[in-house]
Amino acid sequence: MAEELDIQVLHEFVPMARAALSPAHWDYLMGAADTETTYRRNRQALDSVAFRPRVLRDVSKIDSGGVLLGHRLRLPVLMAPIGSLQDFTADGSLAPARAAAAFGTMSVLSSTCKPGLEEVAAATDAPMIYQLYVRDDMASVEDRIIRAIDAGYAAFCFTVDLDYYGRRERDLAKRHLTSSRKTASGEHYQAAFSWKEIDYIRGKYDIPLVLKGIATAEDAAMAVERGIDVVYASNHGGRQLDHGRGGLETLPEIVNAVDGRAQVVFDGGIMRGTDVVKAMALGADAVGIGRLQGLAAAAAGQRGIFRALELLETEVRIALGLLGVTSFAELDASYLHAAPPVAPPGPFSAFPLLDEGY
């Protein structure tokens, strides 16, 4: 980036973002469904894993890169799709697209973000993924696929865990609607969307397909049997089904079910470089960041997202080196061990130095 942002630790984004956002927009970013149990379990799952480091190995050179869909990534961290990102930063969906391109990784554009498909694609020549919520009939879905292909997107992603919109009580209590929710319609199309439509699309269109919202081995197996290219393990950041499992708990069974027949992306509470390393050790090919991306965007737009990626990279490289490996390829579950969390799980339990109230 042209001008370096003077942020030295990731938790510095939090007070900056909170100061920049209205209370309603803050709660939309940081809230989740109903009791927020799934949300807290995401963090609890990450905090319940300890490391088993190896020593006396040559770790003088570290490669913290990865590969997704044939594209080399400087860091295997994607900008997860965030609906209504335009409520957090004036640049909206351009901010993560440009930051990811400048850094050397990929972003996933949400269909509920502004600007839209063509404008964001024109803003960068870096590989991107387009994500769709099904809000219209199959003709409209096919139109989006064709437009994404024509615009040069590297893959097309369907979010499949939004058959019904989760009751996000922070928003409901404030009577808050995001910019995208104010114009939302046709949600019954998502509820009717099924494997039949996936089969039809897979057979007709030549673009890599991603299914986001897979949370079980059974659905992961059904996805790869249909030729899905990327199984995206996610529980929507705890914003959909309440009382679900913590995301990291689901990852091993999904990786086992995929069995190398597709790539696996994971998200669910990623806030630190060590979180990235844990997911990769369990078999993910890349991870997505959602709330951390939103915090960085609210704090400082494109520059904030870029700086968050730089800090994550630093944390990842240190963790890999101290584990005794020089790349993610050398990492596996033998470097992990179950352990009790040291603090109650919460939105910022990954940032214990924050003052109370965040």
JOSUL-V407709 format. One record per residue. N is the residue number from 0. RES is the residue in three letters. OMEGA is omega in whole degrees, -180 to 180 (NA if undefined). NEAR is the number of other C-alpha atoms within 8 Angstrom. Layout:
BEGIN
n:N res:RES omega:OMEGA near:NEAR
n:N res:RES omega:OMEGA near:NEAR
END
This chain:
BEGIN
n:0 res:MET omega:-176 near:6
n:1 res:ALA omega:-177 near:3
n:2 res:GLU omega:-178 near:5
n:3 res:GLU omega:179 near:7
n:4 res:LEU omega:-176 near:7
n:5 res:ASP omega:172 near:4
n:6 res:ILE omega:-174 near:8
n:7 res:GLN omega:179 near:6
n:8 res:VAL omega:-173 near:6
n:9 res:LEU omega:-177 near:10
n:10 res:HIS omega:177 near:9
n:11 res:GLU omega:178 near:9
n:12 res:PHE omega:-171 near:12
n:13 res:VAL omega:179 near:12
n:14 res:PRO omega:178 near:9
n:15 res:MET omega:180 near:10
n:16 res:ALA omega:-178 near:13
n:17 res:ARG omega:178 near:11
n:18 res:ALA omega:-176 near:7
n:19 res:ALA omega:-173 near:8
n:20 res:LEU omega:170 near:11
n:21 res:SER omega:177 near:8
n:22 res:PRO omega:-180 near:7
n:23 res:ALA omega:179 near:10
n:24 res:HIS omega:176 near:11
n:25 res:TRP omega:-179 near:10
n:26 res:ASP omega:176 near:10
n:27 res:TYR omega:180 near:11
n:28 res:LEU omega:-171 near:8
n:29 res:MET omega:-177 near:8
n:30 res:GLY omega:180 near:12
n:31 res:ALA omega:-173 near:16
n:32 res:ALA omega:168 near:17
n:33 res:ASP omega:-177 near:10
n:34 res:THR omega:-179 near:6
n:35 res:GLU omega:-180 near:13
n:36 res:THR omega:180 near:12
n:37 res:THR omega:178 near:16
n:38 res:TYR omega:-179 near:14
n:39 res:ARG omega:178 near:13
n:40 res:ARG omega:175 near:13
n:41 res:ASN omega:180 near:16
n:42 res:ARG omega:180 near:17
n:43 res:GLN omega:180 near:12
n:44 res:ALA omega:178 near:12
n:45 res:LEU omega:-178 near:11
n:46 res:ASP omega:-179 near:12
n:47 res:SER omega:178 near:10
n:48 res:VAL omega:176 near:13
n:49 res:ALA omega:-179 near:9
n:50 res:PHE omega:172 near:8
n:51 res:ARG omega:-174 near:9
n:52 res:PRO omega:172 near:8
n:53 res:ARG omega:-174 near:8
n:54 res:VAL omega:178 near:7
n:55 res:LEU omega:173 near:5
n:56 res:ARG omega:180 near:7
n:57 res:ASP omega:179 near:6
n:58 res:VAL omega:-178 near:9
n:59 res:SER omega:178 near:6
n:60 res:LYS omega:-178 near:6
n:61 res:ILE omega:172 near:11
n:62 res:ASP omega:-179 near:8
n:63 res:SER omega:-179 near:13
n:64 res:GLY omega:178 near:11
n:65 res:GLY omega:-180 near:12
n:66 res:VAL omega:175 near:11
n:67 res:LEU omega:180 near:11
n:68 res:LEU omega:178 near:8
n:69 res:GLY omega:-179 near:5
n:70 res:HIS omega:178 near:7
n:71 res:ARG omega:-179 near:9
n:72 res:LEU omega:176 near:12
n:73 res:ARG omega:176 near:10
n:74 res:LEU omega:-177 near:10
n:75 res:PRO omega:180 near:14
n:76 res:VAL omega:-179 near:12
n:77 res:LEU omega:169 near:13
n:78 res:MET omega:-179 near:14
n:79 res:ALA omega:179 near:12
n:80 res:PRO omega:179 near:10
n:81 res:ILE omega:176 near:10
n:82 res:GLY omega:177 near:9
n:83 res:SER omega:177 near:13
n:84 res:LEU omega:178 near:12
n:85 res:GLN omega:175 near:11
n:86 res:ASP omega:-177 near:10
n:87 res:PHE omega:-177 near:12
n:88 res:THR omega:-176 near:11
n:89 res:ALA omega:-180 near:7
n:90 res:ASP omega:179 near:9
n:91 res:GLY omega:-175 near:14
n:92 res:SER omega:175 near:14
n:93 res:LEU omega:-176 near:11
n:94 res:ALA omega:179 near:13
n:95 res:PRO omega:180 near:13
n:96 res:ALA omega:-178 near:17
n:97 res:ARG omega:179 near:11
n:98 res:ALA omega:179 near:12
n:99 res:ALA omega:179 near:15
n:100 res:ALA omega:-180 near:14
n:101 res:ALA omega:-178 near:8
n:102 res:PHE omega:-179 near:9
n:103 res:GLY omega:174 near:9
n:104 res:THR omega:-174 near:13
n:105 res:MET omega:173 near:15
n:106 res:SER omega:178 near:15
n:107 res:VAL omega:-177 near:13
n:108 res:LEU omega:176 near:15
n:109 res:SER omega:179 near:11
n:110 res:SER omega:177 near:11
n:111 res:THR omega:179 near:8
n:112 res:CYS omega:174 near:15
n:113 res:LYS omega:-5 near:9
n:114 res:PRO omega:-172 near:9
n:115 res:GLY omega:-167 near:9
n:116 res:LEU omega:-174 near:12
n:117 res:GLU omega:-177 near:9
n:118 res:GLU omega:180 near:8
n:119 res:VAL omega:178 near:12
n:120 res:ALA omega:-179 near:12
n:121 res:ALA omega:-175 near:8
n:122 res:ALA omega:-178 near:9
n:123 res:THR omega:176 near:9
n:124 res:ASP omega:178 near:7
n:125 res:ALA omega:178 near:6
n:126 res:PRO omega:179 near:11
n:127 res:MET omega:176 near:13
n:128 res:ILE omega:176 near:13
n:129 res:TYR omega:-178 near:14
n:130 res:GLN omega:-177 near:13
n:131 res:LEU omega:160 near:10
n:132 res:TYR omega:-177 near:10
n:133 res:VAL omega:-177 near:11
n:134 res:ARG omega:-179 near:10
n:135 res:ASP omega:-175 near:10
n:136 res:ASP omega:-175 near:8
n:137 res:MET omega:178 near:6
n:138 res:ALA omega:178 near:7
n:139 res:SER omega:177 near:8
n:140 res:VAL omega:-180 near:10
n:141 res:GLU omega:177 near:8
n:142 res:ASP omega:179 near:8
n:143 res:ARG omega:180 near:8
n:144 res:ILE omega:-180 near:10
n:145 res:ILE omega:179 near:8
n:146 res:ARG omega:178 near:10
n:147 res:ALA omega:177 near:13
n:148 res:ILE omega:-179 near:9
n:149 res:ASP omega:-179 near:7
n:150 res:ALA omega:174 near:10
n:151 res:GLY omega:178 near:8
n:152 res:TYR omega:-176 near:13
n:153 res:ALA omega:-179 near:10
n:154 res:ALA omega:178 near:11
n:155 res:PHE omega:-174 near:15
n:156 res:CYS omega:171 near:12
n:157 res:PHE omega:169 near:12
n:158 res:THR omega:-169 near:11
n:159 res:VAL omega:-180 near:10
n:160 res:ASP omega:-178 near:10
n:161 res:LEU omega:178 near:11
n:162 res:ASP omega:172 near:10
n:163 res:TYR omega:-178 near:8
n:164 res:TYR omega:-178 near:6
n:165 res:GLY omega:178 near:10
n:166 res:ARG omega:-178 near:10
n:167 res:ARG omega:-166 near:11
n:168 res:GLU omega:175 near:10
n:169 res:ARG omega:178 near:10
n:170 res:ASP omega:-177 near:13
n:171 res:LEU omega:-178 near:9
n:172 res:ALA omega:178 near:7
n:173 res:LYS omega:-177 near:7
n:174 res:ARG omega:-175 near:6
n:175 res:HIS omega:171 near:8
n:176 res:LEU omega:175 near:8
n:177 res:THR omega:180 near:10
n:178 res:SER omega:180 near:8
n:179 res:SER omega:179 near:11
n:180 res:ARG omega:-180 near:7
n:181 res:LYS omega:-178 near:7
n:182 res:THR omega:-177 near:6
n:183 res:ALA omega:176 near:7
n:184 res:SER omega:175 near:5
n:185 res:GLY omega:-176 near:8
n:186 res:GLU omega:178 near:12
n:187 res:HIS omega:178 near:8
n:188 res:TYR omega:178 near:11
n:189 res:GLN omega:-179 near:14
n:190 res:ALA omega:-179 near:9
n:191 res:ALA omega:-177 near:7
n:192 res:PHE omega:-172 near:9
n:193 res:SER omega:178 near:6
n:194 res:TRP omega:178 near:6
n:195 res:LYS omega:179 near:7
n:196 res:GLU omega:176 near:8
n:197 res:ILE omega:178 near:8
n:198 res:ASP omega:-180 near:9
n:199 res:TYR omega:-178 near:8
n:200 res:ILE omega:180 near:8
n:201 res:ARG omega:-178 near:12
n:202 res:GLY omega:-173 near:6
n:203 res:LYS omega:-170 near:6
n:204 res:TYR omega:-178 near:7
n:205 res:ASP omega:174 near:5
n:206 res:ILE omega:177 near:8
n:207 res:PRO omega:-178 near:11
n:208 res:LEU omega:178 near:12
n:209 res:VAL omega:172 near:13
n:210 res:LEU omega:-177 near:14
n:211 res:LYS omega:-179 near:13
n:212 res:GLY omega:178 near:12
n:213 res:ILE omega:-176 near:14
n:214 res:ALA omega:-180 near:13
n:215 res:THR omega:175 near:9
n:216 res:ALA omega:-177 near:12
n:217 res:GLU omega:-179 near:7
n:218 res:ASP omega:176 near:9
n:219 res:ALA omega:179 near:14
n:220 res:ALA omega:179 near:11
n:221 res:MET omega:179 near:8
n:222 res:ALA omega:-177 near:11
n:223 res:VAL omega:175 near:13
n:224 res:GLU omega:180 near:7
n:225 res:ARG omega:176 near:8
n:226 res:GLY omega:176 near:7
n:227 res:ILE omega:-174 near:14
n:228 res:ASP omega:-180 near:11
n:229 res:VAL omega:172 near:12
n:230 res:VAL omega:-175 near:17
n:231 res:TYR omega:-178 near:13
n:232 res:ALA omega:-175 near:16
n:233 res:SER omega:169 near:13
n:234 res:ASN omega:175 near:16
n:235 res:HIS omega:179 near:9
n:236 res:GLY omega:-178 near:14
n:237 res:GLY omega:-174 near:17
n:238 res:ARG omega:-177 near:16
n:239 res:GLN omega:-179 near:15
n:240 res:LEU omega:176 near:10
n:241 res:ASP omega:179 near:12
n:242 res:HIS omega:170 near:7
n:243 res:GLY omega:177 near:10
n:244 res:ARG omega:171 near:9
n:245 res:GLY omega:-173 near:15
n:246 res:GLY omega:-176 near:16
n:247 res:LEU omega:177 near:11
n:248 res:GLU omega:-177 near:8
n:249 res:THR omega:-170 near:12
n:250 res:LEU omega:-178 near:15
n:251 res:PRO omega:-178 near:10
n:252 res:GLU omega:178 near:9
n:253 res:ILE omega:178 near:14
n:254 res:VAL omega:179 near:14
n:255 res:ASN omega:-179 near:8
n:256 res:ALA omega:178 near:10
n:257 res:VAL omega:173 near:15
n:258 res:ASP omega:175 near:7
n:259 res:GLY omega:-178 near:6
n:260 res:ARG omega:176 near:6
n:261 res:ALA omega:173 near:11
n:262 res:GLN omega:-178 near:13
n:263 res:VAL omega:172 near:14
n:264 res:VAL omega:-178 near:13
n:265 res:PHE omega:163 near:13
n:266 res:ASP omega:-178 near:16
n:267 res:GLY omega:175 near:16
n:268 res:GLY omega:-178 near:12
n:269 res:ILE omega:180 near:13
n:270 res:MET omega:-175 near:8
n:271 res:ARG omega:176 near:10
n:272 res:GLY omega:178 near:12
n:273 res:THR omega:175 near:9
n:274 res:ASP omega:177 near:10
n:275 res:VAL omega:-177 near:12
n:276 res:VAL omega:179 near:12
n:277 res:LYS omega:180 near:11
n:278 res:ALA omega:179 near:13
n:279 res:MET omega:178 near:14
n:280 res:ALA omega:179 near:13
n:281 res:LEU omega:170 near:11
n:282 res:GLY omega:176 near:11
n:283 res:ALA omega:174 near:14
n:284 res:ASP omega:177 near:12
n:285 res:ALA omega:176 near:14
n:286 res:VAL omega:175 near:15
n:287 res:GLY omega:174 near:13
n:288 res:ILE omega:-179 near:15
n:289 res:GLY omega:-177 near:13
n:290 res:ARG omega:178 near:9
n:291 res:LEU omega:175 near:10
n:292 res:GLN omega:180 near:13
n:293 res:GLY omega:177 near:12
n:294 res:LEU omega:-180 near:11
n:295 res:ALA omega:179 near:15
n:296 res:ALA omega:180 near:17
n:297 res:ALA omega:-178 near:14
n:298 res:ALA omega:-172 near:13
n:299 res:ALA omega:174 near:9
n:300 res:GLY omega:-178 near:13
n:301 res:GLN omega:180 near:13
n:302 res:ARG omega:180 near:13
n:303 res:GLY omega:180 near:14
n:304 res:ILE omega:178 near:16
n:305 res:PHE omega:-179 near:13
n:306 res:ARG omega:177 near:11
n:307 res:ALA omega:177 near:12
n:308 res:LEU omega:177 near:10
n:309 res:GLU omega:-179 near:8
n:310 res:LEU omega:175 near:11
n:311 res:LEU omega:179 near:10
n:312 res:GLU omega:178 near:11
n:313 res:THR omega:180 near:9
n:314 res:GLU omega:180 near:11
n:315 res:VAL omega:-177 near:13
n:316 res:ARG omega:178 near:11
n:317 res:ILE omega:-180 near:8
n:318 res:ALA omega:179 near:11
n:319 res:LEU omega:-179 near:14
n:320 res:GLY omega:-179 near:12
n:321 res:LEU omega:173 near:10
n:322 res:LEU omega:179 near:12
n:323 res:GLY omega:178 near:13
n:324 res:VAL omega:-178 near:13
n:325 res:THR omega:178 near:13
n:326 res:SER omega:176 near:11
n:327 res:PHE omega:-179 near:14
n:328 res:ALA omega:-180 near:4
n:329 res:GLU omega:-172 near:7
n:330 res:LEU omega:172 near:11
n:331 res:ASP omega:-174 near:10
n:332 res:ALA omega:178 near:7
n:333 res:SER omega:178 near:7
n:334 res:TYR omega:-178 near:11
n:335 res:LEU omega:180 near:12
n:336 res:HIS omega:178 near:9
n:337 res:ALA omega:-179 near:7
n:338 res:ALA omega:179 near:8
n:339 res:PRO omega:175 near:7
n:340 res:PRO omega:180 near:10
n:341 res:VAL omega:180 near:5
n:342 res:ALA omega:176 near:5
n:343 res:PRO omega:-179 near:7
n:344 res:PRO omega:179 near:12
n:345 res:GLY omega:-177 near:7
n:346 res:PRO omega:-175 near:8
n:347 res:PHE omega:175 near:9
n:348 res:SER omega:174 near:10
n:349 res:ALA omega:-177 near:8
n:350 res:PHE omega:-173 near:7
n:351 res:PRO omega:-179 near:6
n:352 res:LEU omega:178 near:5
n:353 res:LEU omega:174 near:8
n:354 res:ASP omega:176 near:5
n:355 res:GLU omega:179 near:4
n:356 res:GLY omega:177 near:3
n:357 res:TYR omega:NA near:7
END
